[in-house]
C-alpha cells in the first residue's frame, strides 16, 4: 500500500510540472490558434541551458532560472518573429509544418551538440529526500510542484485581473468585438 501511495504522490508532483507545460501550450493555441509542435523542445532547451549554467558556473540549477527565463523568452520572441508571425495569416497547415520542422531541427541540433548521454545536475541538499511517514519526496519534485502551483495561480490572477489579461480573453472570445471595444487585437495575439 505504501508503494501505491508513493507512486501517487510522485505522480501528482510530476504532473504539476507537466501541467505548466500544458497551460503554456493551451494559452498559445487559445490566443493564436497555433499548435506549437516545438513546445516540448523549448523545455528541452531550457533544461540544457540550466544544466550548462549549473555545470560551467557551479550555480544551482534553480538559481539558473534568473538567466534561463530571459534567454528562453528572447528565443521564443525570435522564433515568433522569424517563423510564426509570417505564417499566422496563412493556412493552418503552414504553421503546423513550420513548428514541426522547428521541433525536428531543435531535436537533432541537441542530439548533435549534446549527444545522447545523460546530463544531470547535483541534487539539492545532497539528495536527501523529505520523509513524511512512509513516503519519500525528492526535494526537486516538491520544489518543481510548488513553483508550478505558484506560476499557475499567478497566471490565473494575471488573466482575470490585469487589463492585458482581460484583453487577451476578450480577443479569444470574439476578435471583432474586441476591436470594436478599442482593444489592439494584433498586440493581444502576439
C-alpha positions as CSV (number, residue, x, y, z in Angstrom):
1,X,0.0,0.0,0.0
2,X,2.9,2.4,0.8
3,X,4.3,1.8,-2.7
4,X,1.0,2.8,-4.3
5,X,0.8,6.0,-2.1
6,X,4.4,6.8,-3.1
7,X,3.6,6.4,-6.8
8,X,0.5,8.6,-6.5
9,X,2.3,11.4,-4.6
10,X,5.3,11.3,-7.0
11,X,2.9,11.2,-10.0
12,X,1.0,14.3,-8.7
13,X,4.2,16.2,-8.2
14,X,5.5,15.4,-11.7
15,X,2.0,16.1,-13.1
16,X,2.3,19.7,-11.7
17,X,5.3,20.2,-14.0
18,X,3.5,18.7,-17.0
19,X,0.5,20.9,-16.2
20,X,2.7,24.1,-16.5
21,X,3.7,22.9,-20.0
22,X,0.2,22.2,-21.0
23,X,-1.0,25.6,-19.7
24,X,1.6,27.2,-22.0
25,X,0.5,25.1,-24.9
26,X,-3.2,25.8,-24.3
27,X,-2.6,29.5,-23.9
28,X,-0.7,29.7,-27.2
29,X,-3.4,27.7,-29.0
30,X,-6.2,29.6,-27.3
31,X,-4.9,33.0,-28.3
32,X,-3.1,32.4,-31.6
33,X,-4.9,29.3,-32.8
34,X,-1.4,27.8,-33.3
35,X,-0.4,24.2,-32.4
36,X,3.2,24.5,-31.5
37,X,4.8,21.2,-32.1
38,X,8.2,22.6,-30.8
39,X,6.8,23.4,-27.3
40,X,8.5,20.4,-25.7
41,X,11.8,21.3,-27.3
42,X,11.6,24.8,-25.7
43,X,11.5,23.0,-22.4
44,X,14.4,20.8,-23.5
45,X,16.4,23.9,-24.4
46,X,15.6,25.5,-21.0
47,X,16.9,22.4,-19.3
48,X,20.1,22.3,-21.3
49,X,20.7,26.0,-20.6
50,X,20.1,25.4,-16.9
51,X,22.4,22.3,-17.0
52,X,25.1,24.4,-18.7
53,X,24.9,27.1,-16.2
54,X,24.9,24.7,-13.3
55,X,27.9,22.7,-14.7
56,X,30.0,25.5,-16.0
57,X,29.4,28.2,-13.4
58,X,28.7,25.9,-10.5
59,X,25.4,27.6,-9.8
60,X,22.4,25.7,-8.6
61,X,20.0,24.8,-11.4
62,X,17.1,26.6,-9.7
63,X,19.2,29.7,-9.3
64,X,20.0,29.5,-13.1
65,X,16.3,30.4,-13.7
66,X,17.4,34.0,-13.4
67,X,19.3,33.6,-16.6
68,X,17.2,30.8,-18.3
69,X,13.9,32.7,-18.2
70,X,15.1,35.8,-20.1
71,X,17.2,33.7,-22.5
72,X,14.2,31.5,-23.4
73,X,11.9,34.5,-23.6
74,X,14.2,36.0,-26.1
75,X,14.5,32.8,-28.0
76,X,10.7,32.5,-28.1
77,X,10.4,36.0,-29.4
78,X,12.9,35.3,-32.1
79,X,11.1,32.2,-33.2
80,X,7.8,34.1,-33.2
81,X,9.3,37.0,-35.3
82,X,11.2,34.8,-37.7
83,X,8.9,31.8,-38.1
84,X,5.4,32.2,-36.6
85,X,4.4,35.7,-37.3
86,X,4.8,35.4,-41.1
87,X,2.8,32.2,-41.1
88,X,-0.1,33.2,-38.8
89,X,-2.3,34.6,-41.6
90,X,-1.6,31.7,-43.9
91,X,-3.4,28.3,-44.0
92,X,-3.3,26.4,-40.7
93,X,-1.0,23.6,-42.1
94,X,1.8,26.1,-42.8
95,X,2.1,26.9,-39.1
96,X,1.9,23.2,-38.2
97,X,4.6,22.3,-40.6
98,X,6.8,25.3,-39.5
99,X,6.6,24.3,-35.8
100,X,7.1,20.6,-36.7
101,X,10.2,21.5,-38.7
102,X,11.4,23.6,-35.8
103,X,10.9,20.7,-33.5
104,X,12.9,18.3,-35.7
105,X,15.7,20.9,-36.1
106,X,15.9,21.5,-32.4
107,X,15.9,17.8,-31.5
108,X,18.6,17.0,-34.0
109,X,20.8,20.0,-33.0
110,X,20.5,19.0,-29.4
111,X,21.5,15.4,-30.3
112,X,24.5,16.6,-32.3
113,X,25.7,19.2,-29.8
114,X,24.9,17.4,-26.6
115,X,25.0,13.7,-27.7
116,X,22.6,11.2,-26.2
117,X,24.5,11.0,-23.0
118,X,22.7,11.6,-19.7
119,X,23.2,15.1,-18.3
120,X,22.4,15.7,-14.6
121,X,22.8,18.4,-12.1
122,X,23.7,17.9,-8.4
123,X,20.6,17.3,-6.3
124,X,19.5,19.9,-3.8
125,X,20.6,19.4,-0.2
126,X,22.8,16.5,-1.1
127,X,19.9,14.4,-2.5
128,X,18.4,13.8,1.0
129,X,14.6,13.2,0.5
130,X,11.9,14.7,2.6
131,X,10.2,11.9,4.6
132,X,6.6,12.1,5.5
133,X,5.6,8.9,7.2
134,X,6.2,6.1,4.8
135,X,6.6,8.5,1.9
136,X,9.8,9.8,0.5
137,X,9.7,13.0,-1.6
138,X,12.5,14.3,-3.7
139,X,13.2,17.9,-2.9
140,X,13.4,18.7,-6.7
141,X,9.9,17.3,-7.3
142,X,8.4,19.2,-4.4
143,X,10.1,22.4,-5.4
144,X,9.0,21.9,-9.1
145,X,5.5,21.2,-8.0
146,X,5.3,24.3,-5.7
147,X,6.7,26.5,-8.4
148,X,4.2,25.2,-10.9
149,X,1.3,25.9,-8.5
150,X,2.6,29.5,-7.8
151,X,3.1,30.2,-11.6
152,X,-0.4,28.8,-12.4
153,X,-2.0,30.9,-9.7
154,X,-0.1,34.0,-10.9
155,X,-1.1,33.4,-14.5
156,X,-4.8,33.0,-13.4
157,X,-4.6,36.2,-11.5
158,X,-3.0,38.0,-14.4
159,X,-5.6,36.7,-16.9
160,X,-8.5,37.6,-14.6
161,X,-7.4,40.9,-13.1
162,X,-5.0,42.7,-15.4
163,X,-6.1,44.8,-18.4
164,X,-3.9,42.8,-20.8
165,X,-5.3,39.5,-19.4
166,X,-8.8,40.7,-19.9
167,X,-7.9,42.0,-23.4
168,X,-6.5,38.6,-24.3
169,X,-9.6,36.8,-23.0
170,X,-11.8,39.2,-25.0
171,X,-9.8,38.7,-28.1
172,X,-10.0,34.9,-27.8
173,X,-13.8,35.1,-27.3
174,X,-14.5,37.5,-30.2
175,X,-11.8,39.3,-32.2
176,X,-14.1,41.7,-34.0
177,X,-16.0,42.7,-30.8
178,X,-12.7,43.2,-29.0
179,X,-11.5,45.5,-31.8
180,X,-14.8,47.4,-31.6
181,X,-14.2,47.9,-27.9
182,X,-10.8,49.5,-28.6
183,X,-8.5,46.6,-27.9
184,X,-5.4,46.4,-30.0
185,X,-6.0,42.9,-31.2
186,X,-2.7,42.3,-33.0
187,X,-0.9,43.3,-29.8
188,X,-3.0,40.8,-27.8
189,X,-2.4,38.0,-30.2
190,X,1.4,38.2,-30.5
